[in-house]
Amino acid sequence: GDFGNKDNWLGGEVPDETSLVYFDNDVTVTLSEPHTVREFQSLSGTTVFAKSTNTLTVAESLSVESGATLSLTVPCVVSNNVIIRTGGTLTHEAIASAPGALTNRLDLMVCGDLTIEQNAAVDVSEKGFTRTCNGGFGKASASGSSHGGIGGSGRPAYDSVFAPIHPGSSATSGDVGNNGGGAFVFVYVLALIF
């Protein structure tokens, strides 16, 4: 449901910058406007933030607990630490069709520490373009991927080879081929104190 709808929350109030927000079951959340919370926890199940250009800001820390999956397909700024516990996964939604103005990606800015415990993961495997959508250029039989360079069968290139921000595309051979890899845009802000 919509993050900004008070009817979707226990207590009937939309979380704000003083709130600890946690999810402990499978849920899909939409951000119809930017939101700020104090702390965010994905405790169990799969929490999906559906694709949006609106930003989720976490004033303190964000955690993905053991066995939980957090799928962030919205820009997210965390003012302190991010921790992914053993068995937890941070990812983004897979691309379902050709990209429009917004491409699915995990877009995360961390102003503290990013801790990924043993057997935890940031995993965007096969979250990129499908074999029928080679970077938005469509399917071509027996063609190689064109992410960051010209693909097989002369497929036109898309994205930068040096600083890619878009998901990968799939090589195809007829109807055989996996989705390309997803995209993880990570900004780490380190404050220098003199």
ZANUDO-903213 format. One record per residue: residue in three letters; x, y, z of N, C-alpha, C in turn. Coordinates in steps of 0.05 Angstrom, whole numbers, plus 5000, padded with zeros to 4 digits. Example, Ala and Ser with C-alpha at 12.3 -4.5 7.8 and 13.67 -1.06 7.14 Angstrom:
Ala526448865156524649105156526449345156 Ser525749555142527349795143525850015157 
! end
This chain:
Gly501649765000500050005000501750255000 Asp500450484999501850734998502950805025 Phe505550865026506950935051505551175064 Gly504551365048503451605059500551595067 Asn499351355066496551315073496351225102 Lys495251385119495151325148493551065154 Asp491750995136490150755140491750495136 Asn494150515125495850285122497650225146 Trp497450385167499250365189497750305215 Leu499050135232497950095259497950365274 Gly495850435287495650685301494550915284 Gly494350865257493051055240494651315235 Glu497351295238498951535233501251465214 Val501751635195503951595176506551645191 Pro508451455187511051485201512451745192 Asp513951865210515452105204518352075214 Glu519752295215522652295221523252205250 Thr521152165267521552065294520851775296 Ser519951645274518851375275520851155269 Leu520650935284521950685278519950535261 Val520750465236518950325218520050045214 Tyr518349845217519249575212517049415198 Phe517949225181516149045167516848765175 Asp514848595181515448325190513848115174 Asn513048195149511648005132512048105103 Asp510947955084511148025056509248265051 Val510448475039508848725034510148875011 Thr508449004995509349184974508449464982 Val510449654981510049924990510550114966 Thr508850314963509350524943509850784957 Leu511650944945512251204955511151414936 Ser508851524942507651724925508852004929 Glu510452024950511952274956514352194973 Pro516352364975518652304992517852275021 His519252095036518652055064521352025079 Thr521252115104523552085122522651945147 Val524251745156523751605181526251605197 Arg526051545223528451545240530051285235 Glu528651055235530050805233528250615216 Phe529450435201527950255184529049965188 Gln527249775192528049495195526249315178 Ser527549135163526148925149526648675165 Leu524648585180525048365200524748085188 Ser522848045170522447785158520747815133 Gly520647605117519147615092520447795072 Thr518947885052520048055031518548325031 Thr520048535035519048805034519848925007 Val517949004991518449114965517649404964 Phe519549584958518849864953518649884922 Ala516249924912515749934883517250174871 Lys517850144845519350344830518150614833 Ser519850814840519051094844521451264843 Thr521151524836523251714837523351854865 Asn521351804881521251924908523251784927 Thr524451944944526551844961525551764989 Leu526651534998526251445026528751535040 Thr528551705060530751795076530551665104 Val532751545113532851425139534851585156 Ala533951715177535551905192537751765208 Glu537251515217539251375233540251125218 Ser538950895221539950655210537850485196 Leu538850325177537150135162538249865166 Ser536549665172537549395175535749195160 Val537048995149535648765137536348525154 Glu534448425168535048215187535247935174 Ser536247745189536647475180534147355167 Gly534347255142532147135128530347335114 Ala530747595118529047795105530247885079 Thr528447975061529348095036528048375034 Leu529848575028528848845023529448914994 Ser527348964979527549034951527049334949 Leu529149484945528949784943529149864914 Thr526949954903527050064876526250354877 Val527150484898526850774902529550874912 Pro530251124906532651234918532451234949 Cys534651154962534651134991537151265002 Val536851445021539051585034538951505063 Val541151395073541351315101543551485114 Ser542751635134544551835147546551705165 Asn546251445172548051315189548751045177 Asn548250825191549250565183547150395169 Val548050215151546450005139547749745146 Ile546049555155547049285162545249085149 Ile546448895136544948665125545948415140 Arg544148305156544848085174545147825159 Thr546447635171546847365159544147265149 Gly544147185123541747085111539847295100 Gly540447545104538847765093539747845065 Thr537947955050538548035022537448315016 Leu539148475004538348734994538448724963 Thr536248804950536048784921534248994909 His533548974884531449144872529548974855 Glu527349084847525348944831526548884803 Ala525848654792526648584765525148764745 Ile526448804722525148954701523248774687 Ala520748864683518648694671518448744641 Ser519248984632519049044603521049254596 Ala520749364572522649574562522549814581 Pro524849934585525050164604523650404593 Gly522550564611521450824603523451034613 Ala522451234625524151454635525751364660 Leu524751154674525951064699526650774696 Thr529150704702530050424701530350324729 Asn529550074733529849954760532849934767 Arg533350014792536149984802536050024832 Leu538049924846538349964874540150214877 Asp538950424887540250694888540550764918 Leu542950724929543250754958545550934965 Met545051134982547051314993547351255023 Val549751195032550251125060552251325071 Cys551451455093553251655106554651545130 Gly554351285135555751155157557050905147 Asp556850685161558050435153556050255138 Leu556950105119555349905106556649635114 Thr555049475129556049215139554348995126 Ile555748815112554448575100555648335114 Glu554048215132555047985147555447735129 Gln556847545140557347295126554647175118 Asn554547075093552146955081549747145078 Ala550347405079548347605072549147705044 Ala547447855031548047935004546648194995 Val548148334978546848534960546848384933 Asp544548304924544348124901542348224880 Val543348304857541648404836541948214811 Ser542647964816542847774795540247744780 Glu540447744753538147704735535847904741 Lys536448144751534448344755534448554732 Gly536148504712536348694690534348634668 Phe535048734643533248694620532948404613 Thr530548334605529948064597531148004569 Arg531047754561532147684535530447804512 Thr528047894518526448024497526748324497 Cys528448424515528748714517531748774522 Asn533348774501536148814504536849104508 Gly536649204532537249484538535349674525 Gly532849574520530949744507530949724476 Phe532849564465533049544436531549304425 Gly530249154442528748924433530348674427 Lys529048464422530248204418531348174390 Ala533648064388534847984362535947704366 Ser535247534348536147254351539147234350 Ala540247074368543147024369544747274372 Ser543947464388545447704392546747714419 Gly549047844421550347874447549348124461 Ser549748134486548948364502550448614493 Ser549148854496550349104487550649304509 His550849214534551149394557554049494558 Gly554349754552556949884554558649834529 Gly557649704509559149664484557449534463 Ile558349534438556749414417556549114421 Gly554049014420553548724424553748564399 Gly553348304402553348124379551248214359 Ser551648144334549748214312549548514310 Gly551548664319551548954316549549104333 Arg548648984355546749114372547949374382 Pro546449604381547549854390548049854421 Ala550150004428550950014456549050204472 Tyr548850144497547450334516549050334541 Asp548850554555550150604581553150644578 Ser554450714599557350774598558950524606 Val561150484593562950264600564450334626 Phe564850594632566450684655564750724680 Ala562350834677560650894700557750814694 Pro557250554692554550474685552550524707 Ile550150594700548050644720545550484713 His545450354689543150204681543649904684 Pro541449754687541749464688542949344663 Gly543949104666545148954643542948834626 Ser543848744602541948624584542848334579 Ser541148184566541547904562542447844534 Ala544247654532544947534506542747334500 Thr542147304474539947124467540846934445 Ser539546704444539846524422537046394419 Gly535446514400532746424398531146504423 Asp529946314436528446364460529946284485 Val532646264483534246184506535946414515 Gly536046464541537646674552536546764578 Asn538246834597537446934623537247234622 Asn535847354642535847644644538647744650 Gly539147994643541648124650541748184679 Gly544148264688544448334716543148604723 Gly542348644747541248894756543349114760 Ala542549334771544349564775544249644805 Phe546649694815546949784843548650044842 Val547250274846548650524848549050584877 Phe551650594885552250614914553950864918 Val553051044935554551284942555251264972 Tyr557751284978558651265006559751545013 Val558551665033559351935041560951915067 Leu563352005065565151995088565752275097 Ala565052335122565552605133568452615144 Leu569852815137572552855147572453065169 Ile573352995192573353185215576153265222 Phe576753525221579453615227579653745254 
! end
